[in-house]
Amino acid sequence: MKTNRSDNRINTTLGELIATVSEFAFEYSADTREAHDLARLALVELLKGASPKSIIIDQHFPRPMLLQ
């Protein structure tokens, strides 16, 4: 069954999205480096899900390292 893409949309700006994801990443990370990696991973996954051409995002953002 095909879903309607507009059902999953939120009304926000890219800046607000980055700020919110970063805030949560810093809250749940042990240090700055880990927070940046976590925020990057979350943003890439969100943008891949929002983009009809998600393969293009993968070309510019290789797989993240495992956070320890």
C-alpha positions as CSV (number, residue, x, y, z in Angstrom):
1,M,0.0,0.0,0.0
2,K,1.4,3.4,-0.9
3,T,1.4,6.1,1.8
4,N,0.8,9.8,1.2
5,R,4.1,11.6,1.8
6,S,2.3,14.7,3.1
7,D,1.0,12.7,6.1
8,N,4.5,12.6,7.6
9,R,5.4,16.2,7.1
10,I,6.1,18.8,9.8
11,N,6.1,22.5,9.3
12,T,9.6,23.6,10.3
13,T,12.8,25.2,8.9
14,L,16.1,23.4,8.4
15,G,17.6,25.6,11.0
16,E,15.0,24.6,13.6
17,L,15.5,20.9,12.7
18,I,19.2,21.2,13.1
19,A,18.9,23.0,16.4
20,T,16.5,20.5,17.9
21,V,18.4,17.4,16.8
22,S,21.7,19.0,18.1
23,E,20.0,19.8,21.4
24,F,19.0,16.2,21.9
25,A,22.3,14.8,20.7
26,F,24.2,16.9,23.3
27,E,21.8,15.8,26.0
28,Y,22.4,12.1,25.4
29,S,26.2,12.2,24.5
30,A,29.2,12.0,26.7
31,D,31.3,14.6,24.8
32,T,31.1,17.1,22.0
33,R,32.5,14.7,19.3
34,E,30.0,12.1,20.1
35,A,27.2,14.7,20.1
36,H,28.2,15.9,16.6
37,D,28.4,12.3,15.3
38,L,24.9,11.5,16.7
39,A,23.4,14.7,15.4
40,R,24.9,14.1,12.0
41,L,23.6,10.5,11.9
42,A,20.1,11.6,12.9
43,L,20.0,14.4,10.4
44,V,21.2,12.2,7.5
45,E,18.5,9.6,8.4
46,L,15.8,12.3,8.6
47,L,16.8,13.8,5.3
48,K,17.1,10.4,3.6
49,G,13.5,9.7,4.6
50,A,12.3,13.1,3.4
51,S,14.1,12.9,0.0
52,P,12.8,11.1,-3.0
53,K,16.5,10.7,-4.1
54,S,17.9,9.4,-0.8
55,I,20.7,7.7,-2.6
56,I,22.3,11.0,-3.4
57,I,22.6,11.9,0.3
58,D,24.5,8.6,0.9
59,Q,27.1,9.6,-1.6
60,H,28.0,12.7,0.4
61,F,27.7,11.2,3.8
62,P,29.4,7.8,4.2
63,R,28.4,5.4,6.9
64,P,29.0,6.7,10.4
65,M,31.3,5.1,12.8
66,L,29.9,3.2,15.8
67,L,29.7,5.4,18.9
68,Q,31.2,3.8,21.9
